[in-house]
Amino acid sequence: MPLPSRVTLLAALLLLPLTACADPQGAGPLAAPPASDTPTPGAPTSAAPRLAQPATPPSGAFTPPLSRTLPPSLGTPPKPPKPTPPTDLRPTDTIAGHVTRGGAGPCYGLVAEDGRAYALHGPGYGNLTEGNFVTLRIASRSSDIDCGPGIRVSIVAP
């Protein structure tokens, strides 16, 4: 393709969007003003140029008044529900843990799940094997029986 035809094609492509904006009747923004608005040379210009005025509604149009009632309020948000107690709590007289000192009894050692060491006393409760995981009901006991280090308690039920 020779150079002049490329330039012509480029110019046509650039001018094409501009022609789409043109008004076919010639009354667009680039059209010449009507003859009544153009001043004649030598004539005095006493009138000020006309400014664009906002469109006014037709005289028969009805504009409703603003409402005198207030919009409904949203009110206060509801309070969050009260927290429920945990469902996995054990009774205070129950412990679970691993047997650290076992045997035929009556003294045993146990480390509970919370890490506390217990010195258990339970005559007649059989053989507890060291390392087993057990859950026991307990009660506090006097200090007259020594079953080793830990919190002194008696076994109530296995």
C-alpha positions in Angstrom: 0.0 0.0 0.0 1.5 3.4 -0.9 2.1 6.0 1.8 -0.5 8.6 0.7 -3.3 6.0 0.9 -2.2 5.0 4.4 -2.3 8.7 5.5 -5.8 9.1 4.0 -7.0 5.9 5.7 -5.6 7.1 9.1 -7.2 10.5 8.7 -10.6 9.0 7.8 -10.4 6.7 10.9 -9.6 9.6 13.1 -12.4 11.9 11.7 -15.1 9.2 11.8 -15.9 9.5 15.5 -16.3 13.3 15.1 -18.8 12.9 12.3 -21.0 10.7 14.5 -21.5 13.7 16.9 -22.7 16.1 14.2 -26.3 17.0 14.1 -27.9 16.1 10.7 -30.1 19.2 10.7 -27.2 21.5 11.4 -28.5 22.7 14.8 -25.9 21.0 17.0 -23.5 22.8 19.3 -21.1 23.6 16.4 -23.9 25.0 14.2 -24.1 28.7 13.4 -26.5 30.7 15.7 -29.8 31.8 14.1 -29.8 35.2 12.3 -31.8 36.9 15.1 -29.0 36.2 17.6 -26.1 37.5 15.5 -25.4 41.1 15.8 -25.1 43.1 12.6 -22.0 45.1 12.1 -22.4 48.7 13.0 -25.6 48.2 15.0 -25.5 49.1 18.7 -25.5 46.2 21.1 -27.6 47.2 24.0 -28.9 43.8 25.0 -26.7 41.6 27.2 -26.0 38.1 25.8 -28.6 35.6 26.8 -27.5 33.1 29.4 -28.8 29.5 29.5 -31.7 29.3 31.9 -32.6 26.2 33.8 -35.6 24.3 32.5 -38.8 25.2 34.4 -41.6 22.7 34.8 -44.7 23.4 32.8 -47.3 25.6 34.6 -49.7 22.7 34.9 -47.2 20.3 36.6 -47.8 19.3 40.2 -45.0 19.0 42.6 -46.0 17.2 45.8 -45.0 18.8 49.1 -42.4 17.1 51.3 -43.8 14.7 53.9 -44.4 16.1 57.3 -44.1 12.7 59.0 -40.7 11.6 60.2 -39.3 8.4 58.8 -39.5 5.4 61.2 -36.5 5.0 63.5 -34.5 1.8 63.5 -34.7 1.5 67.3 -32.1 -0.1 69.5 -30.6 -3.4 68.4 -31.6 -6.5 70.3 -29.3 -7.6 73.1 -27.1 -10.6 72.3 -28.2 -13.9 74.0 -26.6 -14.7 77.3 -23.8 -17.2 77.0 -24.6 -20.7 77.9 -22.4 -22.7 80.3 -20.1 -25.2 78.7 -21.5 -28.6 78.2 -18.3 -30.5 78.7 -17.7 -29.6 82.4 -17.2 -32.5 84.8 -18.6 -32.5 88.3 -16.2 -31.1 90.8 -15.9 -34.5 92.5 -14.7 -36.2 89.4 -11.1 -36.4 88.0 -9.7 -38.0 84.9 -6.0 -38.7 84.2 -3.2 -41.2 84.0 -2.2 -43.5 86.8 1.4 -42.7 87.8 1.6 -45.1 90.8 -0.4 -48.3 90.4 -0.8 -51.6 92.1 -3.2 -53.4 94.3 -3.7 -50.4 96.6 -4.8 -48.9 98.8 -2.5 -46.0 97.7 -2.2 -44.8 94.1 -0.8 -41.8 92.2 -2.6 -39.9 89.4 -1.8 -36.9 87.2 -5.1 -35.3 86.0 -5.7 -33.8 82.6 -5.1 -30.3 84.0 -1.6 -31.4 85.2 -2.3 -31.6 88.9 -0.9 -34.6 90.8 -3.2 -36.5 93.2 -2.3 -38.9 96.0 -5.3 -41.3 96.0 -6.3 -43.6 98.8 -8.9 -46.3 98.1 -8.9 -49.6 100.0 -10.7 -52.3 98.2 -10.7 -50.7 94.7 -8.5 -53.4 93.1 -5.5 -53.1 90.9 -4.8 -49.9 88.9 -2.2 -50.3 86.2 0.4 -47.6 85.8 -0.1 -45.6 82.6 -3.9 -46.3 82.3 -6.3 -43.5 81.8 -9.0 -43.5 84.5 -12.0 -41.4 85.6 -12.7 -41.5 89.3 -15.1 -39.9 91.8 -13.2 -38.5 94.7 -13.6 -36.8 98.1 -11.2 -34.9 100.2 -9.5 -36.8 103.1 -7.7 -36.1 106.2 -3.9 -36.0 106.3 -3.5 -39.0 108.6 -2.9 -41.4 105.7 0.1 -40.6 103.5 -0.1 -41.9 99.9 2.8 -39.9 98.5 3.2 -36.6 96.8 0.1 -34.8 95.4 -3.3 -33.5 96.6 -4.6 -36.0 99.2 -8.0 -37.4 98.2 -10.0 -40.6 98.7 -11.6 -42.7 95.9 -15.4 -42.8 96.3 -16.2 -44.7 93.1 -14.2 -45.9 90.1 
